[in-house]
């Protein structure tokens, strides 16, 4: 799905709320903590490529309806706009599970600037939309998930580390991370 992002001029803002927080993969001029109102971060996407397979799906994050999401906004130079959008599409839209949209976000800098940013929002009608899962269901999928980008466990733990570095704590993700760490540490202690 194409957005107005490619038709606009000037610098491009990109909102990261999952792996883009800790592995953006594109050049940027500025990195600022930011928040998005009206959508929240949720482990609601079955991963069939990056962190799982169709037979053994993992779970990755999506922006779902309601609430608020804190993340990272990146300002990309105008000259790199098209290249960055194409990169993000090849990374985020492998199975077209997200809707590419421009949303207003608030930068959590001294000026509290408000800008329009490129965001990837879950398409609730897509077969990979997992909806709201229990902690046990999430743990099952994350434990089994392994895809082209590696183990699903690493994705969750890196995201939690990125959130903590920003001073944020999200109860559900942190509980999941604690469960994953506990299992891993017990497994390492008993060969």
N, C-alpha and C positions, 0 to 999 in steps of 0.2 A: 504494500500500500504506500503510495507516495503522499508526502505532506507538503505543506507550504514551506518547510525548512529549506528545500532545495531551490525555491523560487525567491526567497528573501535574499537580501544583500547584507553586507556587514559581517561582523564577527558572529559566530555560532556558539550558543550555550548548549551544553549537553548535561542532562541530569543523570547521575549514577547512583543507584541504590543497592546494587549487588556487587558482582565482580568488577564492574566499572569503577567502583570506589578504590579497589586495590590493584587492579590491572587494567587501566584504561586502554592501552594499546595504540594511542594516537597522540600526536604532539598538541600541546595546549599552551596558552599564554598565561592563564590564571586558573587556580584551583581554590574553590571557596566552599565552606560548609553551606548547605542550603536546605530549605524545606519546601515541600509541596503540600498544599492543602487540598483535601477532597479525595485523595487516594492514599492507601497505606501499603507498606511492604508486606508481602505474604509469600510463604513457601507454598505456592499454589499451582506450579507448572510442572507437569511430568516431563522430565528430560529424556528425550529419545536419542540425542546426539552427543552433546557436550559432557553430560554427567550421568548418562545411562543409555539404555537401548530400548527399543519397543518391547522386547521380551522381558527386560529387567530395568524398568524405568527408575531414574533417580528423581530428585526434586530440586528445582531451582526457584528463584524469586521472581515475582511479578508485582506490578502495581495493581491493586484491586480496589474496588469502590469503597469510599468512606474513609474518614479519619485523616491522618497526616503522616507524611513520611519525611524523615530527615536523611540527607545523603550528601553528595558532593556535586557541585556544579563546576564544569570546565568551560573556559572561554577559549574557543578555537579561532585562529586568525581567519579572516574572510577569505584569503587566498587558498586556505586548506578546507573550506566548507564542503565542497563537492566530494573531495577525496575522503574526508572524515565520515560523511553520511554514507558513502558507498562501503567503507570499512565496517561501520556499525551495522549496516544491513546484512553484510555477509556474515557477521558474527552473531547478531541477535535474531535474525529472521531466517535461519536455516530451514525451519519448518513453518514459518509465518504465524507463530503463536502469539505475537504481539501486534498491537495497533501502534503505528508510529504517529505520534501526535506532538503538537507544540502546546505547552502548558506554561502558565505564569507561575514562577517560583520566586521565593524570597531568599536573597543571599544573606547569610548570617555574618555579614561583615559590619564594619563601623557604620557605614551609610545605610544599611538595610535595603540595598537596591532590590528592585523588582524587575525581573527580566523574563523574556519568553525563552523556554528551553525545549530542546528535543527530548522526548520521553518515550519509553517503550512500556505500554500498558497492556496487561493481559487481555486477550480476546476471549471472553467468557463462553463464546459459542464454539471455540476450538476444541478438538478431541483431547488435547493435552492439558486443558484446564482441569486441575484436580479439585478445586473448591477448597473448603475448609476441612482439613484433616486433623485427627487426634494426634497427640504427641507420639503415641505408639505407632500409628500409621506412618507418620513422617519419619520416625526413626527407622522403620523397616525399609522404606524406599531409599533413604540416605545411605544406610548400611550396604544395601545391595547395589547401589548406583555406581557405575564406572563407565565413562565414555571417552570420547576423543580428547577431552581436556583434563582427564584424570579422574581420581576418586571423588565421589559426591561429598564424602566426609570432609575433604580438604576445602571444598567450596564453602561449606557451612562454617568451618572453623576460621577460614580467612575472612569471611564476611563479618563474623563476630569480632575478630581482631580489629578490623577496619572501623566498625562501629565504636568499639571501646576507645580507639585512638582519637575518635571525634568527641568522646565523652558521652556517648549514647549507650543505652541499655534497652534491649527489647526482650521482654520476659520469655516469650515462646522460643525465640532463636537461642537465647542464652541457656534455657533449660535443655534444648536439643543438643547444644554444644557440650554441656556438662555430661549428658548421657553418652555422647560420642567419645569424649575424653576418658570417661570412666571405663568404658568397654575397651578402649585401646590400651589404657594403662594396665588393666587387669590382664589383657591378652599378652602384653609385653612381659609382665611379671611371671607368667606361667607359660613357658614354651610348649 
